[in-house]
Amino acid sequence: MPDATTHSDLLLTSVPNKYRPEQLKSHEMVINLGPQHPSTHGVLRLEVVCDGEIIVDVVPHLGYLHRCFEKHAEALAFNQIIPYVDRMDYLAAMNSEHAYAMAVEKMLGIEKQLPPRIEYIRVLVAELNRLASHFVAIGTYGVDMGAFTAFLWMMRDREHIQRLLEWVSGARMLYNYIWIGGLFYDLPVGFEEQCREFINYLKPKLTEIDNLLINNKIFVHRTANVGVLPLQVGINYGASGPVLRGSGLRFDLRKVDGYSVYPELDFDVPVGTGQMGTLGDSWDRTYVRACECKESVKIIEQCLDRLQGDHKRTRDFDPQAFVPKKIRPQAMDFYARAENPRGELGFFFRTDGRADAPVRCKVRAPSFVNLSLLSAISSGAMLADLVAIIGSLDFMMGEVDR
């Protein structure tokens, strides 16, 4: 007769835990960080294996903010999916909408038909949202490091952007503004002037943040040489966005793929230089985000120039003129991507040529990919530096757990 199995034995065998008690060395221990801890963004549990104060391994456990986006999308028509796109990366909903709308438009072959004014408005609101997203990333990262003033300043300026986007769309966070083939509505009267006034106000504030946080001696000591991501490791893991550019690779889909009207705009792609420590460390990733804020300001100014110049408002302009009444693509497998504030956001669709909904929808979420390299850049670090490494990746858990 086989030996009786205890309840604890069943738990150990049923839970896919890489580190069970019998597999740990005598001087190692397992610590659960999160999911309730603020430094884990509220919905991430990390299983940290430590040898004293040194991290041996980090195993992320997902499943605390399940959006079920992909299965929702397979039950909805293409034009009904946009509100669900908003809820993945809810700090950069405009950027996600832009990526999704362009993906479907390319699949339908109508991306060349859109009026330039629509394209410039899309880029304008997307770059405003990129600014707001980076403000949250930099501000909350300051809180992780114990610097509260930077967070207050970032939230103060982000509030101006939220009010502008609310003025455009009617919502503060989940916009449903960029539609397939157009926009929900044209910019409100006076929006361009007020947006330019805000940009003129913001420029000196970005320099203040550099002095307050990015170049602060204490902040540099907490982030330089911490969580170093070698470029080849980042490429092998499929990292993108500021996480990859922080390691020195000038890879930005706005330049590489040249979608929308980005090829017509003048802006740079900041990369890490290792000037405060080792190339690809936590400071470099934060530095890249701060520099991208300045580049977004340049893009917004150029969009405003065109929207107030050659592509200004006309009485007969209809932002919904090219919105298809029925979306029924041919049978195909299709993938399209765009640069959101956290990296490459891609959408894969499989269609059968009969339904107006995708047979299969899959999202390539940059936060999910960037989070996967946490163990690679944390092993050998001090336990106290783990929060600094987590914050430097700037992942959004609604996008991770789709």
PATOR-350202 format. One line per 4 residues: number of its first residue (from 1); their letters; for each residue x, y, z of N, C-alpha, C. Coordinates in steps of 0.2 Angstrom, whole numbers. Example, Ala and Ser with C-alpha at 12.3 -4.5 7.8 and 13.67 -1.06 7.14 Angstrom:
BEGIN
1 = as = 66/-28/39/62/-22/39/66/-16/39 ~ 64/-11/35/68/-5/36/64/0/39
// end
This chain:
BEGIN
1 = mpda = 4/-6/0/0/0/0/4/6/0 ~ 3/11/-5/8/17/-5/7/21/1 ~ 12/25/2/12/30/8/7/35/8 ~ 4/37/13/-1/42/13/2/49/11
5 = tths = -2/53/8/1/59/6/-3/65/10 ~ 1/69/13/-2/74/18/-4/80/14 ~ -8/84/17/-11/90/14/-6/95/11 ~ 0/95/15/5/100/14/9/97/8
9 = dlll = 10/91/7/13/88/1/9/89/-5 ~ 2/89/-5/-2/90/-10/-1/98/-13 ~ -1/102/-8/0/109/-9/7/111/-13 ~ 12/107/-10/19/108/-13/19/106/-21
13 = tsvp = 16/100/-22/16/97/-29/11/101/-33 ~ 6/104/-31/1/107/-35/3/114/-37 ~ 7/117/-33/9/124/-34/15/124/-38 ~ 15/127/-44/21/127/-48/26/132/-45
17 = nkyr = 29/130/-40/34/134/-36/41/132/-38 ~ 45/136/-41/52/134/-43/56/132/-37 ~ 55/136/-31/59/135/-25/55/132/-19 ~ 55/126/-19/52/122/-13/57/122/-8
21 = peql = 54/121/-2/59/121/4/65/116/3 ~ 63/110/1/69/105/0/74/107/-5 ~ 72/112/-10/77/114/-15/81/120/-13 ~ 80/123/-7/84/129/-5/90/126/-1
25 = kshe = 95/130/-2/101/129/2/100/132/9 ~ 104/129/13/103/131/20/103/138/22 ~ 107/142/18/107/149/20/103/153/15 ~ 98/150/11/94/154/7/87/154/10
29 = mvin = 83/160/9/76/160/11/72/163/5 ~ 66/162/6/61/165/1/57/170/4 ~ 57/176/1/53/182/3/48/184/-2 ~ 41/185/1/36/187/-4/36/194/-3
33 = lgpq = 37/198/-9/36/205/-10/30/207/-13 ~ 25/209/-10/18/211/-13/13/205/-12 ~ 7/205/-15/5/210/-20/3/217/-18 ~ 2/217/-11/-1/223/-8/3/229/-7
37 = hpst = 10/228/-8/15/233/-7/15/238/-12 ~ 15/245/-10/15/250/-16/20/249/-21 ~ 26/247/-19/32/247/-23/31/242/-29 ~ 26/237/-28/25/232/-33/19/234/-37
41 = hgvl = 17/240/-37/12/243/-41/5/240/-39 ~ 5/237/-33/-2/235/-30/-4/228/-32 ~ -2/226/-38/-5/219/-41/1/215/-43 ~ 7/215/-41/12/210/-43/15/207/-37
45 = rlev = 15/200/-37/19/197/-31/25/194/-34 ~ 31/196/-30/37/193/-32/40/188/-27 ~ 42/183/-29/45/178/-25/52/179/-25 ~ 55/181/-20/62/183/-20/66/178/-16
49 = vcdg = 71/175/-19/76/170/-16/82/174/-14 ~ 83/174/-7/89/178/-5/94/174/-1 ~ 100/176/-2/106/173/2/108/179/6 ~ 105/180/12/106/185/16/103/191/13
53 = eiiv = 107/197/12/104/203/8/105/202/1 ~ 108/197/-2/109/197/-9/104/193/-12 ~ 101/195/-18/96/192/-22/99/186/-26 ~ 96/180/-25/98/175/-29/94/174/-36
57 = dvvp = 87/175/-35/83/175/-40/76/178/-38 ~ 73/181/-43/66/184/-43/61/181/-47 ~ 56/178/-45/50/175/-49/44/179/-48 ~ 42/183/-54/36/186/-54/30/182/-54
61 = hlgy = 25/183/-50/18/179/-51/13/184/-53 ~ 10/182/-59/5/187/-61/-2/184/-60 ~ -7/188/-62/-14/186/-61/-18/190/-56 ~ -16/196/-54/-19/200/-49/-23/206/-52
65 = lhrc = -23/207/-58/-27/212/-62/-29/210/-69 ~ -32/204/-69/-34/201/-75/-39/205/-79 ~ -37/207/-85/-42/211/-89/-46/207/-94 ~ -43/201/-96/-46/197/-101/-47/200/-107
69 = fekh = -43/205/-109/-44/209/-115/-45/205/-121 ~ -40/200/-122/-40/196/-129/-46/192/-130 ~ -49/189/-125/-55/186/-126/-61/190/-126 ~ -61/196/-123/-66/201/-124/-66/203/-131
73 = aeal = -60/204/-134/-60/207/-141/-62/202/-146 ~ -62/195/-145/-64/190/-149/-72/190/-149 ~ -75/193/-144/-82/193/-144/-85/199/-146 ~ -81/204/-149/-84/211/-151/-82/212/-158
77 = afnq = -86/217/-161/-84/220/-167/-78/224/-166 ~ -74/225/-172/-68/228/-171/-68/235/-168 ~ -74/239/-171/-75/246/-168/-77/246/-161 ~ -79/240/-158/-82/240/-151/-76/239/-146
81 = iipy = -70/237/-149/-65/235/-145/-61/241/-141 ~ -61/247/-144/-57/252/-142/-58/254/-135 ~ -64/254/-132/-64/255/-125/-61/250/-120 ~ -60/244/-123/-56/239/-119/-49/240/-120
85 = vdrm = -47/243/-126/-40/244/-127/-37/249/-122 ~ -42/254/-120/-40/259/-115/-38/256/-109 ~ -41/251/-107/-41/248/-100/-35/244/-99 ~ -31/242/-104/-25/239/-103/-19/243/-100
89 = dyla = -17/248/-104/-12/253/-101/-16/259/-100 ~ -19/259/-94/-24/265/-93/-20/271/-92 ~ -13/271/-91/-10/278/-90/-8/280/-97 ~ -9/277/-102/-7/279/-109/-12/276/-114
93 = amns = -18/278/-113/-24/275/-117/-24/278/-124 ~ -22/284/-124/-22/287/-131/-17/284/-136 ~ -11/282/-133/-6/279/-137/-8/272/-139 ~ -12/268/-134/-14/262/-136/-20/262/-141
97 = ehay = -24/267/-140/-29/268/-145/-26/269/-152 ~ -21/273/-152/-18/275/-159/-15/269/-162 ~ -12/265/-158/-9/259/-160/-14/254/-163 ~ -19/253/-159/-25/249/-161/-28/251/-168
101 = amav = -30/257/-168/-33/260/-174/-29/259/-180 ~ -23/261/-180/-18/260/-185/-18/253/-188 ~ -18/248/-183/-17/241/-184/-23/239/-189 ~ -29/241/-187/-35/239/-190/-35/242/-197
105 = ekml = -33/249/-197/-33/253/-203/-29/250/-208 ~ -23/247/-206/-18/244/-211/-21/238/-213 ~ -24/234/-209/-27/228/-211/-33/229/-216 ~ -36/234/-216/-42/236/-220/-39/239/-227
109 = giek = -33/242/-226/-30/245/-232/-32/252/-233 ~ -34/256/-227/-37/262/-228/-33/268/-224 ~ -27/265/-222/-22/270/-218/-20/276/-222 ~ -20/276/-229/-17/281/-233/-23/286/-235
113 = qlpp = -29/285/-233/-35/289/-235/-36/294/-230 ~ -33/294/-224/-35/299/-218/-33/306/-220 ~ -37/311/-219/-34/318/-220/-28/319/-215 ~ -24/324/-217/-18/325/-213/-20/328/-206
117 = riey = -26/332/-206/-28/335/-199/-29/329/-194 ~ -32/324/-196/-33/318/-192/-27/315/-189 ~ -22/314/-193/-16/312/-191/-12/316/-186 ~ -12/323/-188/-9/327/-183/-12/328/-176
121 = irvl = -19/327/-176/-22/327/-170/-21/321/-166 ~ -21/315/-170/-19/309/-166/-12/309/-163 ~ -7/312/-167/0/312/-164/0/317/-158 ~ -4/323/-159/-4/328/-154/-6/325/-147
125 = vael = -12/321/-147/-15/319/-141/-11/313/-138 ~ -8/309/-143/-4/303/-141/2/306/-137 ~ 5/311/-140/11/314/-136/10/317/-130 ~ 4/320/-129/2/323/-123/1/317/-118
129 = nrla = -2/312/-120/-3/306/-116/4/303/-114 ~ 9/303/-119/16/300/-117/19/304/-112 ~ 18/311/-112/20/315/-107/17/313/-100 ~ 11/313/-100/7/311/-94/9/305/-91
133 = shfv = 11/300/-95/13/293/-93/20/293/-90 ~ 24/297/-93/31/297/-91/31/301/-84 ~ 27/306/-84/26/310/-77/25/305/-71 ~ 20/301/-73/19/296/-67/25/291/-66
137 = aigt = 28/289/-71/34/285/-71/39/288/-67 ~ 41/294/-68/46/297/-65/44/300/-58 ~ 38/302/-57/36/304/-51/35/299/-45 ~ 32/293/-47/31/287/-43/38/284/-41
141 = ygvd = 43/284/-46/49/282/-45/53/286/-40 ~ 52/292/-40/55/296/-35/52/294/-28 ~ 46/293/-27/43/291/-21/46/284/-19 ~ 47/279/-24/50/273/-22/57/274/-19
145 = mgaf = 60/280/-21/67/281/-19/67/286/-13 ~ 61/288/-10/60/292/-5/60/299/-6 ~ 59/301/-12/59/308/-14/52/310/-16 ~ 48/314/-11/41/315/-12/40/321/-16
149 = tafl = 44/326/-16/42/333/-19/42/332/-27 ~ 46/328/-30/46/327/-37/39/324/-39 ~ 37/319/-35/30/316/-36/25/322/-37 ~ 25/326/-32/20/331/-32/20/336/-38
153 = wmmr = 26/338/-40/27/342/-45/25/339/-52 ~ 27/332/-52/25/329/-58/17/328/-59 ~ 14/327/-53/6/326/-53/3/333/-55 ~ 6/338/-52/4/345/-54/3/346/-61
157 = dreh = 9/345/-65/9/346/-72/5/341/-76 ~ 5/335/-73/1/330/-77/-7/332/-76 ~ -9/335/-71/-16/337/-70/-18/342/-76 ~ -13/346/-78/-15/350/-84/-16/346/-90
161 = iqrl = -12/341/-91/-13/337/-97/-20/333/-97 ~ -21/331/-91/-27/327/-90/-33/331/-91 ~ -33/338/-90/-39/342/-91/-39/344/-99 ~ -33/344/-102/-33/345/-109/-37/339/-113
165 = lewv = -35/333/-111/-37/327/-114/-45/326/-112 ~ -47/328/-106/-54/328/-104/-58/333/-108 ~ -55/339/-110/-58/343/-114/-59/341/-121 ~ -54/337/-124/-55/334/-130/-60/328/-131
169 = sgar = -60/324/-126/-63/317/-126/-69/317/-122 ~ -69/321/-116/-75/320/-111/-73/315/-106 ~ -67/312/-106/-65/308/-101/-58/309/-98 ~ -56/308/-92/-50/310/-89/-45/304/-90
173 = mlyn = -47/298/-91/-42/292/-91/-43/287/-97 ~ -49/286/-98/-51/281/-103/-55/284/-109 ~ -52/286/-114/-54/291/-119/-59/289/-124 ~ -58/283/-127/-62/281/-133/-62/287/-138
177 = yiwi = -57/290/-140/-57/296/-144/-54/294/-151 ~ -49/290/-151/-46/289/-158/-50/283/-161 ~ -54/284/-166/-58/278/-169/-55/276/-175 ~ -57/270/-177/-54/267/-183/-57/271/-189
181 = gglf = -52/274/-193/-54/278/-198/-55/285/-197 ~ -54/287/-191/-55/294/-189/-54/296/-181 ~ -58/301/-179/-59/303/-172/-66/303/-170 ~ -67/303/-163/-73/304/-161/-76/311/-162
185 = ydlp = -71/316/-162/-73/323/-163/-67/327/-164 ~ -68/333/-168/-63/337/-169/-60/341/-162 ~ -55/344/-163/-52/347/-157/-57/353/-155 ~ -58/354/-149/-63/360/-147/-60/366/-149
189 = vgfe = -64/371/-150/-62/378/-152/-58/381/-146 ~ -52/383/-148/-47/386/-143/-43/381/-140 ~ -43/375/-142/-39/370/-139/-31/371/-141 ~ -30/372/-147/-23/373/-150/-20/379/-146
193 = eqcr = -23/384/-145/-20/390/-141/-19/388/-134 ~ -24/385/-131/-23/383/-124/-17/378/-123 ~ -17/373/-128/-11/368/-127/-5/371/-128 ~ -4/376/-133/2/380/-133/4/384/-127
197 = efin = -1/387/-124/1/390/-118/3/385/-112 ~ 1/379/-112/3/374/-107/10/372/-109 ~ 12/371/-115/18/369/-117/24/374/-115 ~ 22/381/-116/26/386/-115/28/386/-107
201 = ylkp = 22/385/-103/23/384/-96/27/378/-94 ~ 27/373/-98/30/366/-96/37/366/-97 ~ 40/369/-102/47/369/-104/52/370/-98 ~ 51/376/-94/56/377/-89/55/372/-83
205 = klte = 49/369/-82/47/364/-77/51/358/-78 ~ 52/356/-84/56/350/-86/63/351/-84 ~ 66/356/-84/73/358/-82/73/357/-74 ~ 68/360/-71/67/360/-64/68/352/-61
209 = idnl = 64/348/-65/64/341/-63/71/338/-64 ~ 75/340/-69/81/337/-70/86/339/-63 ~ 85/345/-61/89/347/-56/86/344/-49 ~ 80/344/-48/77/341/-42/78/334/-41
213 = linn = 77/330/-47/78/322/-46/83/319/-50 ~ 83/320/-56/87/316/-61/94/317/-59 ~ 96/323/-58/104/324/-56/105/325/-49 ~ 100/323/-45/101/324/-38/106/319/-35
217 = kifv = 110/321/-31/116/316/-29/113/310/-26 ~ 108/310/-21/106/305/-18/102/300/-23 ~ 98/303/-27/95/299/-32/100/295/-37 ~ 105/299/-39/110/295/-43/113/290/-39
221 = hrta = 115/290/-33/118/285/-29/113/279/-28 ~ 107/280/-28/102/275/-27/101/271/-34 ~ 102/274/-40/100/271/-46/106/269/-51 ~ 112/273/-50/117/272/-54/120/265/-52
225 = nvgv = 122/261/-57/125/254/-57/121/249/-53 ~ 114/251/-53/109/246/-51/105/244/-56 ~ 104/237/-56/99/234/-61/102/235/-68 ~ 108/234/-69/111/235/-76/109/230/-81
229 = lplq = 106/232/-87/104/228/-92/108/228/-98 ~ 113/223/-99/117/223/-105/113/223/-111 ~ 115/227/-116/111/228/-122/109/221/-125 ~ 114/216/-126/113/210/-129/107/206/-125
233 = vgin = 107/206/-118/102/203/-114/95/206/-116 ~ 95/213/-116/89/216/-118/86/214/-124 ~ 90/214/-129/88/211/-136/86/204/-136 ~ 89/200/-132/87/193/-132/81/192/-129
237 = ygas = 79/196/-124/73/196/-120/67/199/-124 ~ 69/203/-129/64/206/-133/61/213/-130 ~ 66/216/-126/64/222/-122/63/228/-127 ~ 60/233/-126/59/238/-130/57/245/-126
241 = gpvl = 56/250/-130/55/256/-126/61/259/-122 ~ 60/263/-117/65/266/-113/69/261/-110 ~ 67/255/-108/71/250/-105/76/248/-110 ~ 75/247/-116/80/245/-121/84/251/-123
245 = rgsg = 81/257/-124/85/263/-126/90/265/-120 ~ 88/263/-114/92/265/-109/99/261/-109 ~ 99/255/-113/105/251/-114/109/253/-120 ~ 107/259/-123/111/262/-128/109/261/-135
249 = lrfd = 103/257/-137/101/255/-143/96/261/-145 ~ 97/264/-151/92/269/-153/87/266/-157 ~ 82/263/-154/77/259/-157/70/262/-155 ~ 67/266/-159/60/269/-158/56/268/-164
253 = lrkv = 50/264/-163/46/263/-169/43/269/-173 ~ 43/274/-169/41/281/-173/46/283/-178 ~ 52/281/-177/58/282/-182/59/276/-187 ~ 59/270/-184/60/263/-187/55/262/-192
257 = dgys = 48/262/-190/43/260/-195/40/267/-198 ~ 41/272/-195/39/279/-198/31/279/-200 ~ 27/277/-195/20/277/-196/17/284/-194 ~ 11/285/-196/7/291/-196/11/297/-199
261 = vype = 12/303/-195/15/308/-198/22/309/-195 ~ 24/304/-191/30/305/-187/36/306/-192 ~ 37/303/-198/42/305/-203/43/312/-205 ~ 37/316/-204/37/323/-206/39/327/-200
265 = ldfd = 40/325/-194/42/328/-188/49/328/-186 ~ 52/333/-183/59/333/-181/59/331/-174 ~ 62/326/-172/63/324/-165/69/319/-164 ~ 72/319/-159/77/314/-157/75/308/-153
269 = vpvg = 79/303/-153/78/297/-149/83/296/-144 ~ 82/298/-138/87/298/-133/89/291/-131 ~ 95/290/-129/97/283/-127/102/284/-121 ~ 103/279/-117/107/279/-111/114/280/-113
273 = tgqm = 118/283/-109/125/284/-111/130/281/-105 ~ 127/279/-99/131/277/-94/135/283/-91 ~ 133/289/-91/136/295/-89/137/295/-81 ~ 132/292/-78/132/292/-70/134/285/-67
277 = gtlg = 135/280/-71/137/274/-69/138/269/-75 ~ 135/263/-75/136/258/-80/130/259/-85 ~ 132/258/-92/127/259/-97/121/254/-96 ~ 115/256/-96/109/252/-95/107/251/-88
281 = dswd = 109/255/-84/107/254/-77/101/258/-75 ~ 98/258/-69/92/261/-68/92/268/-69 ~ 97/272/-68/97/279/-69/97/280/-76 ~ 100/276/-81/99/278/-88/92/277/-90
285 = rtyv = 89/272/-88/82/271/-90/77/277/-88 ~ 78/280/-82/75/286/-80/77/292/-84 ~ 83/292/-85/86/298/-89/83/298/-96 ~ 82/292/-99/79/292/-106/72/294/-106
289 = race = 68/292/-100/61/295/-100/61/302/-99 ~ 65/305/-95/65/312/-94/67/316/-101 ~ 72/313/-104/73/316/-111/68/315/-116 ~ 64/310/-116/58/309/-120/53/314/-119
293 = ckes = 52/316/-113/47/321/-112/49/328/-115 ~ 55/330/-116/57/335/-120/56/334/-127 ~ 57/328/-130/56/327/-137/49/327/-138 ~ 44/325/-134/37/325/-135/35/332/-135
297 = vkii = 38/337/-131/36/344/-131/38/346/-138 ~ 43/344/-141/45/347/-148/40/344/-153 ~ 38/338/-152/33/335/-157/26/339/-156 ~ 24/340/-150/18/344/-149/18/350/-152
301 = eqcl = 23/354/-152/24/361/-155/23/361/-162 ~ 27/356/-165/26/355/-173/19/353/-175 ~ 16/349/-171/9/347/-173/4/353/-172 ~ 5/357/-167/1/363/-166/3/368/-172
305 = drlq = 9/369/-174/10/373/-180/7/371/-186 ~ 6/365/-187/3/362/-193/-5/363/-192 ~ -7/361/-186/-15/362/-185/-17/369/-185 ~ -13/374/-184/-15/381/-185/-12/384/-191
309 = gdhk = -9/380/-195/-7/383/-202/-10/379/-208 ~ -6/375/-211/-9/372/-217/-15/367/-216 ~ -15/364/-210/-21/360/-209/-26/362/-203 ~ -27/368/-203/-31/372/-198/-39/369/-199
313 = rtrd = -42/371/-194/-50/369/-194/-53/372/-200 ~ -58/368/-203/-62/371/-208/-69/369/-207 ~ -74/373/-209/-81/371/-207/-84/365/-210 ~ -81/362/-215/-84/356/-218/-80/350/-216
317 = fdpq = -75/351/-211/-71/345/-209/-75/340/-205 ~ -75/334/-207/-78/329/-203/-73/323/-201 ~ -72/323/-194/-67/318/-192/-69/311/-192 ~ -76/310/-194/-79/303/-194/-80/301/-202
321 = afvp = -78/305/-206/-80/304/-213/-77/297/-216 ~ -71/295/-214/-68/289/-216/-69/283/-211 ~ -73/284/-206/-75/279/-201/-79/273/-205 ~ -77/267/-206/-81/262/-209/-87/260/-205
325 = kkir = -92/260/-209/-99/258/-206/-99/251/-204 ~ -95/246/-208/-95/239/-206/-88/237/-208 ~ -85/234/-203/-78/231/-203/-78/224/-204 ~ -77/221/-210/-76/214/-211/-70/213/-216
329 = pqam = -65/212/-213/-58/211/-216/-58/204/-220 ~ -54/203/-225/-53/197/-228/-50/192/-223 ~ -50/186/-225/-47/180/-220/-39/181/-221 ~ -36/182/-215/-29/183/-215/-27/183/-208
333 = dfya = -20/182/-207/-16/184/-201/-13/190/-201 ~ -14/195/-197/-11/201/-197/-8/204/-191 ~ -2/207/-191/1/210/-185/3/217/-187 ~ 2/222/-182/5/228/-183/7/231/-176
337 = raen = 11/236/-176/14/238/-170/15/246/-170 ~ 16/248/-164/17/255/-163/21/256/-156 ~ 24/262/-156/28/264/-150/24/267/-144 ~ 22/264/-139/19/267/-133/24/269/-128
341 = prge = 22/272/-123/27/275/-118/32/269/-115 ~ 29/263/-115/33/258/-112/36/253/-117 ~ 36/254/-124/39/250/-129/34/248/-134 ~ 36/243/-138/32/240/-143/26/237/-141
345 = lgff = 20/240/-143/14/238/-142/11/235/-149 ~ 10/228/-149/8/225/-155/1/222/-155 ~ -2/222/-160/-9/218/-161/-9/213/-166 ~ -10/207/-165/-11/201/-170/-18/200/-170
349 = frtd = -21/199/-176/-28/198/-178/-28/192/-183 ~ -32/187/-181/-34/182/-186/-41/183/-188 ~ -43/183/-194/-49/184/-197/-51/179/-201 ~ -58/177/-202/-60/172/-206/-64/175/-213
353 = grad = -64/181/-213/-68/184/-219/-75/184/-219 ~ -78/182/-213/-85/182/-213/-88/186/-207 ~ -84/186/-201/-87/190/-195/-83/196/-195 ~ -87/201/-191/-84/208/-190/-80/208/-184
357 = apvr = -78/202/-181/-74/202/-175/-68/197/-177 ~ -63/198/-173/-57/194/-174/-58/187/-172 ~ -56/182/-176/-57/175/-173/-52/174/-168 ~ -46/177/-168/-41/177/-163/-38/184/-162
361 = ckvr = -37/186/-156/-33/192/-155/-28/191/-150 ~ -22/194/-151/-16/193/-147/-13/200/-146 ~ -11/202/-140/-8/208/-139/0/207/-137 ~ 4/210/-140/11/210/-138/12/216/-134
365 = apsf = 12/215/-127/12/220/-122/19/221/-120 ~ 22/227/-121/29/229/-119/30/228/-111 ~ 25/229/-107/26/229/-100/27/221/-98 ~ 24/217/-101/24/210/-100/32/207/-102
369 = vnls = 34/209/-108/41/207/-110/46/211/-105 ~ 45/217/-104/50/220/-100/51/217/-93 ~ 45/215/-90/45/212/-83/48/206/-83 ~ 48/202/-89/51/195/-89/59/195/-88
373 = llsa = 62/201/-89/69/201/-88/71/204/-81 ~ 66/204/-76/67/206/-70/73/202/-66 ~ 72/195/-67/77/191/-64/84/192/-66 ~ 84/193/-73/91/193/-76/95/200/-74
377 = issg = 91/205/-72/95/211/-70/95/212/-62 ~ 91/207/-59/91/208/-51/96/203/-48 ~ 97/197/-51/102/192/-48/108/195/-46 ~ 110/195/-39/117/197/-37/116/204/-34
381 = amla = 110/207/-35/109/214/-32/107/214/-25 ~ 107/219/-21/105/219/-14/98/220/-14 ~ 95/217/-9/88/216/-8/85/223/-8 ~ 88/228/-5/86/235/-4/86/238/-11
385 = dlva = 89/236/-16/89/239/-23/84/236/-27 ~ 80/231/-25/75/228/-29/70/233/-31 ~ 67/237/-26/62/242/-28/65/247/-33 ~ 71/249/-32/74/253/-37/74/250/-44
389 = iigs = 75/244/-45/75/240/-51/68/239/-54 ~ 63/238/-50/56/237/-52/54/244/-55 ~ 55/249/-51/52/255/-53/55/258/-60 ~ 62/256/-61/65/258/-67/62/255/-73
393 = ldfm = 59/249/-72/56/246/-78/49/249/-80 ~ 46/252/-76/40/256/-77/35/251/-81 ~ 33/246/-78/28/242/-81/21/243/-79 ~ 16/242/-83/9/243/-81/5/236/-80
397 = mgev = 3/235/-75/0/228/-73/-6/226/-77 ~ -10/231/-79/-16/230/-83/-14/228/-90 ~ -8/230/-92/-6/227/-99/-2/221/-98 ~ 1/219/-92/4/213/-91/-1/207/-91
401 = dr = -6/208/-87/-11/203/-86/-17/204/-90 ~ -16/203/-96/-21/205/-101/-28/200/-100
// end
